Amino acid sequence: MEGPPAGTRGSSVAELPEAVVISTAEGERLRAQLTGDAAERRERKLLEVRGLSTYFFTPAGVVHAVDEVSFELDYGETLGLVGESGCGKSVTALSLARLVPEPPGRIVAGEVIFDGIDLLKLSGEEMRLLRGRKIGFVFQDPMTSLNPVLTIGFQIGESARAHLGLSRRAAADRAAELLALVGIPRPRDRLGDYPHQFSGGMRQRVMIAVALACEPMLLLADEPTTALDVTIQAQIMELLRSLSERLRTAVILITHDLGIAAGMCQRVNVMYAGRMVEAARVDDVFERPRMPYTRALLDSLPRLDVLPGGRLHTIEGFPPDLVAPEPACRFAPRCAFRREVCESAEPVMTPRPEAGAEHLARCWGTEPGGWIE
């Protein structure tokens, strides 16, 4: 896909809030975008992340939570970030939205080019203009993300009032429209309800409605089906898919469930210990993984062809300590294919053309001439 999609975003031209102070060159470019015609802009990619590093400075040392992560995202594309808990998926998303708590966290290096704007060069106030309007965020736990003392209608309409300048009545109409869009019955009657009056699945739908209030170009969905039963999970995933197709919104889906990634995403990036270790189209990752960690994740999935009572495959050992990690393959201590080079030098992400177009992996064993088939 080339350039931003045509749609309602291009016609929604609004003035910036008068109190906003623009203090950087990137902020001036953002002002021109937000007050101009978005359909006229043509960037190569919606999102380009280059060498992103986010560290946490703790009494025990500096934790390399996200370490030199790079990837790209097309307009309207759905990208999966998968991996074990603690591998850096959520911190990556928080870094993209500039929501990393400071202290102890800090983005120490990299570039995040979103629709032609380097987000890391924006001031905090300038970033608030973009967050919510062009980037939406669906957090893991809607019960702790939604304000328990404010009505659902107020929380959905708040973003539209702040970013689009809607009146209270217009914002309430917009909130009802969004509740209907995400499948909440009797949407106008529910505007005055509070989060505790909704079920877990309905609260997650409300979180999606909040994130979509201004029809953002990018939706960051951080484990949107956590703690939901399988039926509700399927409903939420189908909702995200249909909304992405209808609004042409790009999605970064963060999940540890490979099955969800397989059914939802066009491409998948696999993370381990703060690093990106494999990136490819979803079919290529599942059919021919070129990183032993990815293979181990796939092997750990329950299979229908395993005899009842059989033991599930597990990944032995523990992830490495990310306080001053060793300059070696971070998966080597847990890898069944490791050799001496794996424990002495760290591989880089390089192409694996035999496994699929634009397939990248970080593994000595699958490099040309390597020992892993």
Summary of the structure (lengths in Angstrom):
residues: 373
radius of gyration: 21.5
end to end distance: 33.1
largest distance: 67.0
contacts: 1186
relative contact order: 0.13
helix: 36%
strand: 20%
